[in-house]
C-alpha cells in the first residue's frame, strides 16, 4: 500500500478534529498571562514553545478541500493564539519551555521549523484580506523569534543542529544573510555522527530523529548535499536497532527515550522517504516500503501529516520496482557505542557494556532481560566490559575487587575520617573476582556460558526477567507468571510461553537462593517475572535460550 488520496483525506479530517479540540481547550476566559493559550491533554497548560498549534488553523484556512477553508472561526483562533505567543516572549524574542528550559533558543527553534514550513506552504496561495494578514503577522513573528535564537545558546548536542536548521530556514525565507555567521559557527564544529551512523546522544527512539530532521533541512536550505550522508548513515544504522515488529530498541540511549518499549520505526518514515528521494537511494526507499507495509498491515496510524502531503506529495510516492527491506541474520558490534546487536532465527539479542542489565532478548511478543548481581565488597552488579568477537559469537569480561585499609599510626591533622588522604594508607592484598561470559549462536538460538574465578564462595546471580502473564513450565510444575514474582528452579529447563511464542531456557542452576542485592542495587522490576540462577565462585555454567519448537516459523 502506498500514500494515496484516501490518506490525504484522512489526514485532512484529523487536522479538522484537532483544530476543534484546540478551540475547545483554549483559555478564552483567563485574564492573566494564560489568556488564549491552550490546554493540552496529559500536559496541562501548553508550554509556550508548542507553536505548532498554529499549524491546524493555518493549513486548513488555505486548503480548499477543508470545511475550514476561509473559515472565520479558524482565523480568529489563529490570531488569538499568535497574540498569546507574542505576549509571552522574553524581551530577546525567546520562548519558555515550562517543563525545564527558560528563554530557550533551542525550544524556540523547534517552533520556527513548523512555522516556516507553514509560511512557505501558504505564502503564494491566493486568499482574502484575512489570509494576507495572517501571512504578514506570521512572517513578523518568525523574524522576531529568529532574532532571539540568533543570540541564544544551547545545552545538548542536538540543539546545535536544530538551531542551525531554524536559522537557515529563516535566512532563506527573508533573504537576510546576517544569520549565516551564526550558522557557520555551529557547522564549524563538525557533525557528531560516527562512521556507524551513531550520534553523540545514542538516542534511537528520540534524538536520532531530531538530528536527522535538522540535517535534512540544513542540507536543502544551504545546498549542502554532503550532509545527507550523515542522515543516510544513521537511517541504515537504525535497521540494526529494530525488532521484527519494527519496535525500536532504546536501552542504549543516553536520553529520556531509554527503555521505552512503544516506539516504532514508523516515526522515521518521512526521513527514509525524503533521504531516499534526494539521494535516489533504493536501500532507504526499501526500508520506507517495509515500514509502510508493516504499519498498514497492523493498522497503525500513518505518521506523515497534512503539511507534507500539501508541500511535497512527490516525496511520498515509492517507485513500484523498489523491494521492501527484510531483516537478515546479523551480528553487529557498535564498538564506540559499547553494544552488540544480533538477529538470529527470529530473535533479536543485545548486550551492553557497563550496565546493570547487560543482556536483552526479544522473540516476537516475548521479551526478557538478564541482570547480573554479585555480593562482593562494594560490587553490586555484573557490569560487563571489553566486548570482543570470538568464533560464532562474542565474549565479554567482568572484574570486581575489594580491599582493606590499614591505620596510619599517627595523627593526620584531622580526626575527620573523610578528610584523611585515603591514597596514602597501607592496604591489604587486593581481593578479586573475574569472570568471562560468552554468547554464541546455536542452530536455533543462543548459548550463554559463564566462567568465574577468584575469591571462593562469592555469591553471583542472574536475574532472568520475562513477561508477566507468561506460562512457566518446568520439572513437575506449571505457573502463571505474575508481575514481581520470583522462581528459583532446581533442575531441568524452564519453558516460558507467552501468547503465540515462547522460549526454553536451561539447564537451570541454583547453588544458593539469593534474589536481592545489598543497598545500592537495582530493585527488581515489578512489571516482570523473575527467574533466578545462583552460583558460588569458582564456577562454570552454560545454558541455552531457544524458541519453543511449536512456535518456530
ZAMARGU-4260 file (C-alpha; in steps of 0.2 Angstrom, whole numbers, plus 5000, padded with zeros to 4 digits):
<rodrens>
0) 5000/5000/5000 | 5006/5017/4996 | 5002/5035/5000 | 4985/5038/4992 | 4971/5051/4991
5) 4962/5042/5005 | 4977/5045/5017 | 4976/5063/5012 | 4958/5064/5016 | 4960/5055/5032
10) 4974/5067/5037 | 4963/5082/5032 | 4949/5075/5043 | 4961/5073/5058 | 4968/5090/5057
15) 4950/5097/5057 | 4946/5087/5073 | 4962/5093/5080 | 4958/5111/5077 | 4941/5108/5085
20) 4949/5101/5100 | 4961/5115/5101 | 4947/5128/5101 | 4938/5119/5114 | 4953/5119/5125
25) 4958/5137/5123 | 4958/5148/5139 | 4947/5162/5132 | 4941/5167/5150 | 4958/5169/5158
30) 4963/5187/5162 | 4981/5184/5166 | 4996/5178/5155 | 4987/5162/5151 | 4973/5171/5141
35) 4971/5162/5124 | 4983/5149/5127 | 4978/5131/5125 | 4976/5116/5137 | 4985/5100/5131
40) 4978/5083/5137 | 4991/5075/5149 | 5002/5090/5149 | 4990/5103/5157 | 4993/5121/5151
45) 5003/5120/5134 | 5021/5125/5135 | 5023/5141/5125 | 5035/5133/5113 | 5022/5122/5105
50) 5018/5135/5092 | 5013/5120/5081 | 4995/5124/5087 | 4995/5137/5073 | 4998/5123/5060
55) 4980/5117/5060 | 4971/5134/5058 | 4984/5140/5046 | 4984/5125/5034 | 4965/5122/5034
60) 4961/5140/5031 | 4971/5139/5015 | 4965/5122/5010 | 4950/5122/4998 | 4946/5104/5002
65) 4943/5108/5021 | 4927/5113/5029 | 4938/5127/5037 | 4943/5134/5021 | 4942/5153/5023
70) 4934/5150/5040 | 4932/5165/5052 | 4932/5153/5067 | 4949/5146/5062 | 4956/5163/5059
75) 4950/5170/5075 | 4958/5156/5084 | 4975/5158/5074 | 4976/5176/5078 | 4972/5174/5096
80) 4985/5161/5099 | 4998/5171/5089 | 4994/5185/5101 | 4996/5174/5116 | 5014/5168/5109
85) 5019/5186/5106 | 5014/5192/5124 | 5024/5178/5132 | 5040/5180/5123 | 5056/5186/5133
90) 5062/5203/5128 | 5075/5194/5117 | 5061/5186/5107 | 5063/5168/5115 | 5050/5156/5122
95) 5050/5147/5138 | 5048/5128/5139 | 5039/5127/5156 | 5045/5110/5160 | 5063/5114/5161
100) 5071/5127/5148 | 5068/5146/5150 | 5072/5159/5137 | 5077/5144/5126 | 5084/5146/5109
105) 5083/5128/5106 | 5065/5126/5110 | 5061/5142/5100 | 5070/5134/5086 | 5059/5119/5087
110) 5044/5131/5084 | 5052/5140/5070 | 5054/5124/5059 | 5035/5121/5058 | 5031/5139/5057
115) 5042/5142/5042 | 5035/5127/5034 | 5018/5134/5036 | 5023/5151/5029 | 5031/5143/5014
120) 5015/5132/5011 | 5003/5147/5012 | 5014/5162/5005 | 5009/5160/4987 | 4991/5155/4989
125) 4978/5167/4983 | 4967/5172/4998 | 4957/5186/5006 | 4962/5201/5017 | 4962/5190/5032
130) 4973/5177/5024 | 4985/5190/5019 | 4985/5197/5036 | 4990/5180/5044 | 5004/5179/5031
135) 5011/5196/5037 | 5008/5193/5055 | 5016/5175/5054 | 5031/5182/5045 | 5034/5196/5058
140) 5033/5183/5072 | 5045/5171/5064 | 5058/5185/5061 | 5056/5191/5079 | 5059/5174/5087
145) 5073/5170/5075 | 5082/5186/5081 | 5081/5179/5098 | 5088/5162/5093 | 5102/5171/5084
150) 5110/5177/5100 | 5105/5162/5111 | 5114/5146/5116 | 5111/5128/5118 | 5115/5114/5131
155) 5113/5097/5122 | 5122/5091/5106 | 5106/5090/5095 | 5101/5108/5099 | 5116/5114/5088
160) 5108/5107/5073 | 5090/5112/5077 | 5096/5130/5080 | 5106/5129/5063 | 5091/5122/5054
165) 5079/5135/5060 | 5091/5150/5056 | 5094/5143/5039 | 5075/5142/5035 | 5073/5160/5041
170) 5088/5166/5031 | 5080/5159/5015 | 5063/5165/5020 | 5069/5183/5022 | 5084/5184/5011
175) 5094/5191/5026 | 5112/5184/5026 | 5115/5190/5044 | 5110/5173/5051 | 5124/5165/5041
180) 5138/5170/5053 | 5129/5160/5067 | 5125/5146/5056 | 5143/5144/5051 | 5149/5145/5069
185) 5139/5129/5073 | 5143/5120/5057 | 5162/5123/5060 | 5161/5111/5075 | 5158/5096/5063
190) 5143/5084/5063 | 5144/5072/5078 | 5139/5056/5068 | 5152/5042/5068 | 5156/5030/5054
195) 5142/5018/5060 | 5129/5032/5060 | 5128/5035/5079 | 5125/5052/5085 | 5133/5058/5102
200) 5117/5055/5112 | 5114/5037/5105 | 5095/5041/5106 | 5087/5028/5094 | 5070/5032/5100
205) 5071/5051/5101 | 5086/5062/5096 | 5092/5052/5081 | 5075/5058/5073 | 5078/5076/5079
210) 5096/5076/5072 | 5091/5068/5055 | 5076/5081/5053 | 5088/5095/5056 | 5101/5089/5044
215) 5089/5086/5031 | 5083/5104/5032 | 5101/5111/5033 | 5106/5101/5018 | 5092/5108/5007
220) 5092/5126/5014 | 5111/5128/5012 | 5113/5117/4997 | 5125/5106/5006 | 5120/5088/5000
225) 5135/5081/5008 | 5126/5082/5025 | 5114/5069/5018 | 5127/5056/5021 | 5125/5058/5040
230) 5106/5055/5038 | 5109/5040/5027 | 5121/5033/5038 | 5110/5035/5054 | 5095/5028/5045
235) 5104/5012/5039 | 5111/5010/5057 | 5093/5011/5063 | 5089/4995/5054 | 5100/4986/5067
240) 5090/4994/5081 | 5073/4986/5077 | 5064/4970/5081 | 5055/4960/5069 | 5039/4970/5073
245) 5048/4986/5069 | 5049/4992/5088 | 5065/5001/5091 | 5077/4995/5104 | 5081/5010/5115
250) 5090/5003/5130 | 5107/5010/5125 | 5101/5028/5124 | 5108/5042/5135 | 5092/5052/5134
255) 5074/5051/5140 | 5069/5038/5127 | 5080/5025/5136 | 5070/5009/5140 | 5054/5015/5131
260) 5046/5000/5123 | 5032/5008/5112 | 5042/5017/5099 | 5041/5011/5081 | 5052/5014/5066
265) 5036/5022/5059 | 5041/5039/5066 | 5056/5039/5054 | 5046/5035/5038 | 5047/5053/5031
270) 5066/5053/5034 | 5068/5037/5024 | 5057/5044/5010 | 5065/5061/5010 | 5083/5055/5010
275) 5079/5041/4998 | 5071/5053/4986 | 5085/5066/4987 | 5099/5053/4986 | 5090/5041/4974
280) 5094/5028/4987 | 5085/5012/4984 | 5090/5004/5001 | 5082/5019/5010 | 5066/5018/5000
285) 5066/4999/5003 | 5065/5002/5022 | 5052/5015/5019 | 5042/5002/5009 | 5044/4989/5023
290) 5038/5002/5036 | 5023/5006/5026 | 5018/4988/5023 | 5020/4984/5042 | 5011/4999/5048
295) 4996/4997/5036 | 4995/4978/5040 | 4995/4982/5058 | 4983/4996/5056 | 4994/5009/5065
300) 4992/5027/5060 | 5001/5035/5045 | 5015/5046/5053 | 5016/5059/5039 | 5005/5074/5041
305) 4994/5086/5030 | 5008/5099/5029 | 5020/5086/5020 | 5006/5080/5009 | 5002/5098/5003
310) 5020/5103/5001 | 5029/5088/4994 | 5017/5074/4989 | 5030/5068/4976 | 5042/5063/4990
315) 5029/5051/4997 | 5027/5040/4981 | 5039/5025/4981 | 5043/5018/4964 | 5035/5001/4961
320) 5051/4992/4957 | 5058/4995/4975 | 5058/4979/4985 | 5054/4981/5004 | 5068/4979/5016
325) 5069/4962/5025 | 5079/4959/5041 | 5093/4947/5038 | 5103/4937/5051 | 5117/4948/5058
330) 5130/4950/5072 | 5134/4969/5073 | 5146/4976/5086 | 5145/4995/5088 | 5162/4997/5097
335) 5160/5016/5101 | 5143/5014/5107 | 5148/4998/5118 | 5134/4987/5111 | 5132/4971/5101
340) 5116/4968/5092 | 5112/4951/5085 | 5097/4944/5074 | 5096/4925/5073 | 5081/4913/5070
345) 5068/4927/5073 | 5076/4933/5089 | 5085/4949/5092 | 5098/4950/5106 | 5108/4965/5113
350) 5122/4965/5125 | 5128/4982/5133 | 5144/4986/5142 | 5144/4994/5159 | 5126/4992/5163
355) 5117/4983/5177 | 5106/4974/5164 | 5118/4968/5152 | 5108/4957/5140 | 5091/4959/5132
360) 5082/4947/5121 | 5065/4948/5111 | 5056/4935/5101 | 5040/4940/5093 | 5030/4947/5108
365) 5041/4938/5121 | 5054/4948/5129 | 5067/4946/5143 | 5082/4953/5150 | 5097/4947/5161
370) 5103/4957/5175 | 5119/4951/5184 | 5121/4953/5203 | 5136/4950/5215 | 5138/4951/5234
375) 5156/4956/5235 | 5163/4972/5244 | 5155/4987/5236 | 5152/4977/5220 | 5133/4976/5216
380) 5131/4971/5198 | 5140/4961/5185 | 5144/4975/5173 | 5152/4968/5158 | 5166/4976/5148
385) 5178/4973/5134 | 5165/4965/5122 | 5175/4956/5108 | 5171/4944/5094 | 5175/4926/5095
390) 5171/4911/5084 | 5152/4910/5082 | 5148/4924/5094 | 5157/4936/5106 | 5165/4937/5123
395) 5165/4950/5137 | 5173/4951/5154 | 5169/4956/5172 | 5181/4962/5186 | 5177/4965/5204
400) 5188/4969/5218 | 5189/4973/5236 | 5202/4980/5248 | 5206/4983/5266 | 5215/4998/5273
405) 5227/4999/5287 | 5229/5013/5301 | 5240/5027/5298 | 5248/5025/5315 | 5249/5044/5318
410) 5238/5059/5318 | 5234/5066/5301 | 5230/5084/5305 | 5211/5080/5307 | 5201/5067/5315
415) 5188/5068/5301 | 5189/5051/5293 | 5183/5058/5276 | 5196/5072/5275 | 5210/5060/5278
420) 5220/5055/5262 | 5215/5038/5259 | 5228/5036/5244 | 5242/5036/5257 | 5235/5022/5268
425) 5244/5005/5268 | 5232/4991/5261 | 5230/4973/5262 | 5232/4962/5246 | 5219/4966/5233
430) 5204/4953/5233 | 5196/4950/5216 | 5183/4940/5206 | 5185/4939/5187 | 5173/4931/5175
435) 5171/4928/5157 | 5154/4927/5148 | 5152/4920/5131 | 5137/4922/5120 | 5137/4910/5105
440) 5124/4906/5092 | 5117/4888/5092 | 5107/4881/5077 | 5091/4889/5085 | 5096/4902/5097
445) 5109/4907/5109 | 5121/4899/5122 | 5126/4909/5137 | 5142/4902/5145 | 5150/4909/5162
450) 5166/4905/5170 | 5171/4914/5186 | 5187/4913/5197 | 5195/4922/5211 | 5189/4923/5230
455) 5179/4907/5234 | 5161/4906/5239 | 5156/4924/5232 | 5138/4924/5228 | 5134/4928/5209
460) 5116/4928/5202 | 5107/4930/5186 | 5090/4938/5186 | 5081/4932/5170 | 5066/4944/5169
465) 5052/4939/5157 | 5034/4945/5153 | 5022/4944/5167 | 5007/4933/5162 | 5018/4921/5153
470) 5015/4902/5157 | 5031/4894/5165 | 5033/4876/5164 | 5047/4866/5172 | 5051/4849/5181
475) 5034/4845/5188 | 5026/4862/5189 | 5016/4875/5178 | 5015/4893/5184 | 5007/4908/5178
480) 5020/4922/5179 | 5014/4936/5190 | 5021/4954/5190 | 5035/4955/5203 | 5035/4936/5205
485) 5051/4925/5208 | 5056/4907/5204 | 5072/4898/5209 | 5071/4882/5198 | 5082/4867/5204
490) 5083/4856/5189 | 5080/4853/5171 | 5075/4868/5160 | 5062/4882/5161 | 5049/4884/5147
495) 5041/4901/5146 | 5026/4903/5134 | 5018/4920/5130 | 5004/4920/5118 | 5009/4913/5101
500) 5028/4912/5106 | 5039/4906/5119 | 5057/4901/5124 | 5066/4887/5133 | 5080/4892/5145
505) 5091/4879/5153 | 5099/4869/5161 | 5095/4879/5176 | 5106/4880/5191 | 5104/4887/5209
510) 5119/4884/5221 | 5111/4896/5234 | 5095/4906/5234 | 5099/4924/5233 | 5086/4935/5225
515) 5091/4953/5231 | 5107/4963/5232 | 5113/4974/5245 | 5109/4993/5247 | 5113/5002/5231
520) 5107/4988/5220 | 5095/4990/5206 | 5077/4985/5213 | 5068/4971/5205 | 5057/4976/5190
525) 5040/4975/5197 | 5032/4973/5180 | 5042/4957/5176 | 5043/4939/5182 | 5060/4934/5188
530) 5069/4918/5186 | 5085/4917/5196 | 5101/4907/5193 | 5113/4907/5208 | 5131/4902/5209
535) 5146/4902/5221 | 5163/4905/5215 | 5173/4897/5207 | 5160/4890/5194 | 5156/4887/5176
540) 5139/4886/5169 | 5132/4886/5152 | 5113/4887/5146 | 5104/4890/5130 | 5089/4901/5126
545) 5080/4894/5111 | 5062/4896/5104 | 5049/4883/5109 | 5048/4871/5094 | 5030/4873/5092
550) 5031/4892/5089 | 5045/4892/5077 | 5041/4899/5060
</rodrens>
